[in-house]
Amino acid sequence: RGASTVDLSRPPSRFPPRSGAPPPTPPTMPEVAWPEFLAASQQLFIRSPNKTRFTSKYRPSDGVLVLKVTDDKTVVKFKTDQRGDLKKVETFTEWMFDFLAEAESGGATAVEAEK
């Protein structure tokens, strides 16, 4: 029997190697102002409600809230450290949940957020 050699220069991978090219990553959009974020994210939800995702992340170290809406083709981001913007975010979140709840009936419309 021949002795098997083990490459100790790299740690063993827990995952098998992928076949083919990695999936394309959506182009990132720089952070935009609230009106642009609101309009672009609403269009994403209206265009493809089943594929659009909304995430929010709060970084307590610097007090920044980052909102991101994506449909895997387009990414829209909004970043704020202003406490006054929380009401706008709350209004948008309520619209988003109402839209998704009413998407089957076709009764969802765009929200008029405070500017």
C-alpha positions in Angstrom: 0.0 0.0 0.0 1.2 3.5 -0.8 1.2 6.1 2.0 -1.3 8.8 1.5 -0.1 12.3 1.9 -2.0 15.0 3.7 -1.6 18.7 2.8 -1.1 20.4 6.1 -0.5 23.8 4.7 -4.2 24.4 4.4 -6.9 23.5 6.9 -9.4 20.9 5.7 -12.5 22.4 4.2 -15.8 21.5 5.8 -17.6 22.1 2.5 -17.1 20.3 -0.8 -15.7 22.4 -3.6 -18.4 24.2 -5.7 -18.8 23.2 -9.3 -19.0 26.1 -11.8 -18.7 29.8 -11.2 -19.9 31.4 -8.0 -23.4 33.0 -8.2 -23.3 36.6 -9.3 -23.6 39.2 -6.6 -26.0 42.0 -7.1 -24.5 45.4 -7.7 -24.3 47.5 -4.6 -25.8 50.9 -4.5 -24.3 53.5 -2.3 -26.5 54.8 0.5 -29.2 57.1 -0.8 -31.3 59.9 0.8 -34.7 58.9 2.3 -36.9 60.0 -0.6 -34.8 58.0 -3.1 -34.7 55.0 -0.8 -38.4 55.0 -0.2 -39.3 55.3 -4.0 -36.8 52.7 -5.1 -37.7 50.1 -2.4 -41.4 50.5 -3.0 -40.8 49.9 -6.7 -38.8 46.7 -5.8 -41.7 45.4 -3.6 -44.3 46.3 -6.2 -42.3 44.7 -9.1 -41.4 41.4 -7.3 -43.0 41.0 -3.8 -42.0 37.3 -3.6 -38.3 37.9 -4.2 -37.7 41.3 -2.4 -36.1 41.2 1.0 -35.8 44.0 3.7 -33.1 43.9 6.3 -32.2 46.3 9.1 -29.1 46.4 11.1 -28.3 48.6 14.1 -24.7 49.2 15.0 -24.6 50.3 18.7 -20.9 51.1 18.6 -21.5 54.1 16.4 -25.3 54.5 16.7 -26.0 53.8 13.0 -29.1 52.2 11.5 -28.7 50.6 8.1 -31.7 49.6 6.0 -31.3 47.4 2.9 -33.9 46.3 0.3 -32.9 43.9 -2.4 -34.4 41.6 -5.0 -31.0 40.0 -5.9 -30.7 42.2 -8.9 -30.9 45.6 -7.3 -29.8 46.7 -3.9 -30.9 50.0 -2.2 -29.4 51.1 1.1 -30.3 53.9 3.6 -28.0 54.8 6.5 -28.9 57.1 9.4 -27.7 58.1 12.8 -30.6 60.5 13.4 -33.3 59.7 15.9 -35.9 61.6 13.9 -35.6 59.2 11.0 -37.0 56.4 13.1 -40.6 57.6 12.5 -39.9 57.4 8.7 -38.5 53.9 9.1 -41.6 52.9 11.2 -43.9 54.3 8.5 -42.1 52.4 5.8 -42.1 49.2 7.8 -45.8 49.4 8.4 -46.4 50.0 4.6 -44.2 47.1 3.8 -46.1 44.7 6.1 -49.5 46.0 4.9 -48.4 45.7 1.2 -47.2 42.1 1.7 -50.4 41.2 3.6 -52.6 42.8 0.8 -50.4 41.6 -2.1 -52.8 38.7 -2.9 -55.8 41.0 -3.1 -54.0 43.6 -5.2 -55.0 46.5 -2.8 -51.6 47.8 -1.8 -50.5 51.3 -2.8 -47.4 53.5 -2.3 -47.0 55.1 1.1 -46.8 58.8 1.7 -44.0 59.1 4.1 -43.0 62.3 6.0 -40.3 64.2 4.2 
